Amino acid sequence: MSATAIRILGIDPGLRNMGWGIIEAAGTRLIYVASGSIHSQSTDDLGTRLRQLHQGLTRIIEAHAPHEAAVEETFVNRDPQSALKLGQARGIALVVPALAGLPVTEYAANLVKKTVTGSGHAEKAQIAIMVKVLLPKCASDLRALPTDAADALAIAITHAHHYKMTAVRRA
């Protein structure tokens, strides 16, 4: 990694599967680092599931040492119970990087889709295809990984494209 490169962790929040993807951005150049999905065990104990997500995300941050994190904003679900649970998982996605001292930026799903595909209403398959085009070295990983990982990489790509604007706002 060069001195001007920034390592970005993208997070796609989910209670069952929390997607994550790490890229390095140096100017307009994007480099794939790693991606995957953190799985919580199906159980009625919400606290245990949230702990599993927290521990998994903490391990990823320790292993890959990102400089910044980007999290997808959640849209409102019709089922209030599901929305609350997703919101709690999203809280984990926000607090773990913050506890590690990383700046955390949030992006709307439509902005992520528009940034990566050119359309704010793109389907998941279109996102995965464009992520593979933008990050060719991830193509073999994404064949075996769930769409959560592709979505997380798309979030990281979005942050890389909007990084200069967020850096100016923080200054």
Secondary structure, 3 states (H helix, E strand, C coil): CCCCCEEEEEEECCCCEEEEEEEEEECCEEEEEEEEEEECCCCCCHHHHHHHHHHHHHHHHHHHCCCEEEEECCCCCCCHHHHHHHHHHHHHHHHHHHHCCCCEEEECHHHHHHHHHCCCCCCHHHHHHHHHHHCHHHHHHHHHCCHHHHHHHHHHHHHHHHHHHHHHHHC
